[in-house]
């Protein structure tokens, strides 16, 4: 249990004092901005280029090779989002960066008179970036974790997701050989940890597909995992190139 506590303190952290976006070295860009799922208008690439020009290191969802320092500290990077705020006559966007607890550390709006969607959104993004400060990362930031539960409240008239109904109340799972503890890092990440090890058995991060996770195993291998009938399932790579289904059931 002591080692589990060490893992929680290491992986689950958030800044104890107000942060600015310029305090960050890394900024994450999602594979798709929610408001631009049907058409991105190349906003993700434009944002990445702008961030790099201001000294930030861009990390993108779905990429296997993330720097080791952010693999072990989910609060060492800010998460970007671009929202569509357009009106009838103007293309408008809102650019936001949030910390690991969802607190906004930078927000800026941009609007354009250009009527063509791509040109208009690109112009609006450019304007929203004018006030973005350059990266001046703060080293060894003191961190603590804001408490969050393993389950999210279900809104009225909304069907619960498979993950919310499949949660083990104790957070404990087993495959018959290993007994693991599920630790929710944030809304986008959780780990399965073994009491006898200071290294997580597996780190799960959300992917672009609901209920399917990118998984990094203790040996550094990357694979996928998902929820199925109340269980947590991991596809374990085999030497012959196939995958074995490893099922962890709630205790």
N, C-alpha and C positions, 0 to 999 in steps of 0.2 A: 504493500500500500504506500510505503514511503517513496518507492521509485515511481509509482503512479503520480504522486504529488509533484515529484520533480519534473515529470513530463508535462503535467498541466502548467506548472509555472514557466517552463521553457517555451511550450508551444502556444499557450493561451496568454496573450498579453496585449495591453493597450496603453497609450500614453497617459500619464497621470497629470500632465499639464497640457494646456491648449497648444495644439500643433498648427503649423502653417504648412501649406503644400510645399514650400521651398525647403522645409526640413527633411523632405524625403529625397532619397537617391533613386528609388525605384517607383514606377507607376505602371499599374496593370491596365491593359486595354482588353475588353471582352472581344470574343470572336464576332459578336453581333450586338449592336446597341438595340435595346428593346423597341424603341420607337422607329427604328430603321431596319426592321427585320426583313421586309420585302425588298428594299433597295437601300444600300449603304451610302450611295453617292460618293464613295471613296473617302468618307469622313474618318474611318479608322486609320487609313494610311496617312492622311493629311495631319491628323492629330499626332500620330507617332513621329512624323518628321518634325513637327513643331516642338514637341517635347524634347527630342534629341538635340535640336538647335539651342535649347535652353539648358542643356546639361543633364537632363534626366535620362535614366536608363529604362527603356521600355521593355516590359515583359508582357507577353500575350497569352491568353487562355488557349489551352490545347497544345502548347509547346511543352515537350518533354523535359528539355534542359533548362531548368531554372537555377539561378545562383543558390548555392548551399545556404547562405545566410537567410534567404526568405523561405526556404523549405522548412527551416526549423523555427521561424518566427513570422507568424501570419500578420503581425502588425508592423513589419518593416517596410511595407509598401502601401501606397494609396491606390484606390480603385477609381478609374475614370468612368464617366457616363455622359452621353450627349442626348438631351431630350428635345423632342420636336415641339416647339411653342408657336408654330406658324399661325398666322391669321389669314383672312381672305386675301389680303393684298400684299402681305409681306412673308418672306421666308425667315423664320426666327428659330434659334436654337438656344438651349441653356447648357453650358458646360459645367460639370461638377466633378470634384474629387472628394472621396470620402475615406475616412480611416477605417480600421478593422472593426469598429463598432457601429459603422454607418453614419458617423458624425461628419458633416460637411466641413472640409478644411479649405475649400476654395469654390466659389461659384461666380459665374460671369455669363451674361446674356449678350447675344449678338443678333442683329437683324439686318436684312438686306432688301434693297429695292429691286434687285435682279429677279425677273420673273421665272426664268428657267430654273428648275429644281436644283440640278447639280451645281450650277454656277451660283445660285442663290444661297444654298446651304454652305457651300465652300466659303463664300464671302462672309456669311454670318459667323462661321467658325473662326475665320481669320480675325474678325473684329473682337470676338469673345476672348481671343488669346492675347490681345494687346496688353492687358493688365496682369497676365500670368508672370510671376517672378521667376527668375532663374533658380536652378537647384543649388542650394547651399546646405547639403545634408549635415545633420547633427549626429555625431558619432556617440555610441554608447548611451542612447536615449533611455532614461529610466522608464520602466514599464510595469504595469499591473494589468489584471484582467477584470473587465466588467462581467459580472455573472450573467449567463444566459442559459436558458433551459434547453433540454434536448428536443422539446417539442414546441411547435408554433401554434398559437391559438387559431382555431378554425372560425372563419367569419360566418356570420349567419347566412343561410341559404347557399353555402359553398361546400362542395364535397371535399372531405379530407383527402390529402394525398396518400399514396401507398406508404410513404415513409413515416407519416404521422401516425397511421394506424398500426404500423409494424414495429414501433419502438418497444424495446424491452424496458419495463419499468425500472429495473435495477441497472440497466445499461450494460449488463453482462451477457456475453455470447460464447458459445463453445462449438467446436467441431468434433467433440468426443475425445480429443487429445489435448487441445489447447483451450484454456479459459482466458478470455480476453475482455477488457473493459472498453466500451465505446465512450469516447470523450469528444464532445462537440466543441470545436475550436471557435467557429463562427458559423454564420448561415451558409457559407460556401465550403466548409471544410470540417472533417472529423477524422479521428484516428482510432485504430484498434490497438490497444497496448496490453502487454503481458506483464503481470506483477513481477516476474523474475528478470525483467530486462529494462534497461534505461532507454532502449531504442524502440520506437513504435513498431509493431508488427506490420502495420500498413497505414499509409496516409491517404485519405480519400479527398478528392477535390471535385467540385461540380464540373460537368461538361456542358456542351451546348444541348444535350438531350436530357430531358427530365428523368430523374431517378437513375441515371447512368453516371458513374464517377470515373475519373482518372485516378489510378491507384499506383502509389509507389511503395514497393515492398522493402523490407529491412535490408535486403542485399543490394538495393539500388535498382532492381528490375521494375519496369513500368508495365502496367496492364490495365484492365478495366474491372469494375465491380458494380453491383447493382442490388436493389432490394427485390426479393421474390418470396411471396407468401409468408411474410414476417421474418424472413431470414436475410442475412447479409451474404451475398455470393461474390467470390473472387475467382476470376479465370487465372489459374496458375500456369505460367509457361512451362512446357516440358522440353527435355533435351532434343526430342525429335521434331520440334516445331509445333506440336499440338498444344492444346490447353486442357487442363484438368479442372473440373468444377469443384471448388472448395466451399462448402456450405457451413456457415456459422449460425446456429439457432439460438434464440433468446433463452436465458435460463430463468 
